[in-house]
Amino acid sequence: MYPNFHYTSSFPQQQQQQSQPIQWGYQPSFYNGYRANAPIILAQPVPVVQNYLTPLQQQQQQQHRIDTQLSSYPPSMKTYNRFRNAFSCSHQQDSNNSDDEYLYHEQQLNRNLTKHDIERLPVKGDGNCLFYALAEGLMYEMKVDPHEFGLQLQRLFRLSKNFRLVDFADCLRQLCVDQWRLHEDYYSQFVDKEKVSFLKEVKKFSKNGVSDSTLGDIVPLTTANALNINITIFTSVLNLPRIDVKPERKSNLLPLTQKTIYLAYNQHGIGHYDAAYPRT
């Protein structure tokens, strides 16, 4: 059972003049090298055994089904369904992939991070990895900007002086659940309501360790909207190495910031998120 987290409707204006925020050495240039209609295809090696459906064939079939469904979806829903695999950490995915495939994804992700001069910080994979990674990224920014951004988050989530990562991750999960319930009309468009109940998925996702939900796909967008931040995801997907998530709905929980949180996503098997931050 989660403790009740309370969020203020707005952040009080600072009475004193704000100091100039500290700038990161790394300034992201948003990735625009993929085509909107291009399927996400991994360069998988030719399998030794030919009497089964290869990962590439499975992905092509899945992409065909998604493309068929996309024609009737709202524009914003099309965008995030196209990136569904890159946002998912579902335990229902096929986890019988080989060690070679895992190594391939690790190498691809590490090359991608190195290319953009991004450091990776591993987090525990227990169904909460996305929230751990988000929490690590936010804590990094809180240390960089403790007097403004750090203080804002501490007040928003009522964090103690020596709060733990797991506690912060719990707060972020509850934040998403609260936002989905509060803005059901907006966020329910990302769920196929003919197949699942949006509120049932919200209730399911509110439990610790749950990641096998379609709502996991929109956690980055929900967090970006609620905290008015940008989130950049570096992936192990060859044709979609970077995904930039920007707020689509302005929130009154925090003032508008220019903060960017970085994530590293390995798509192998059930998928796993790690934290990431620019090298200094």
C-alpha positions, 0 to 999 in steps of 0.5 A: 500500500502506497503512502498518500503523497500530496502535491501543491496546486502551484509553487509559490513565487520566490521572494528573492531574486533568482540566481542565474541557473547553472548550465550543463556543459552538454547542450542536446541537439534534438534528434531528427534523423528518423523518418516518421513512417519508418518501421523500427527494425533491428539488424538481427543476425541470421538465425542458425535454426530456420524453422521458427519466426525470427525476432525481425519477422516478429517485429515486422508483423507487430509493426504491420498490426500497429500501422493498421491500427494507427490509421484510426488513432488521434495524431498524438496517439499515433506518435506514442504508439509508434514509440511503444516498444521504446517506452515499454518495460513489459514483463509480458514480452518474450524473454527467451532471447539469446545472450548474443541478442542481449550483447548486441543491444548493450553494444548498440546502446553503449555506442549510442551513449558514447556518441552523445557523450552521455554517462550511464548509471545502472539501476535495479531491474525490479519492475520499477527501473523507469522510476528509479532512472527518472528519480536519479536524473531528477536528483542529479539536477537537484544537486546541480541546481539545489537552491531553485529546482532542488527546493521546488521538488523537495517542497512538491513531494515533501521530501525529507532532507535525507530521502531515499531513491526508492522513496522518490521513485514511489513519489514519481509513480504516484504522481503519474497515477494522480495525473492519469486520474486527474486528466483522464480525458487526455491520457486515456487516448493512449489506451485502446479502450475497446480492449482495456479499461483505462481506470483499471490499468491506472489502478493496476499500475499504482502498485509497486513493481508493476510495469506490464501495462500499456500505461508504462508507455506514457510515463515519460510524457506524463512526467514531462507534462507534470514537472515541465521538463524535457526527457531524452531517451537513448535506446538500443534500437538501431533506427531510433537511437534517440527519443525526445519527449517534451511537455504537451500540457503545461502543469502548474505543479512546477514553474516552467524550466529548461531541465532535461532528464536523460534515460538509457533504454535497453530493449532486449527481452522485457526491456530495462531503463538506466539513468544517464547524464552528460559527462563533465 
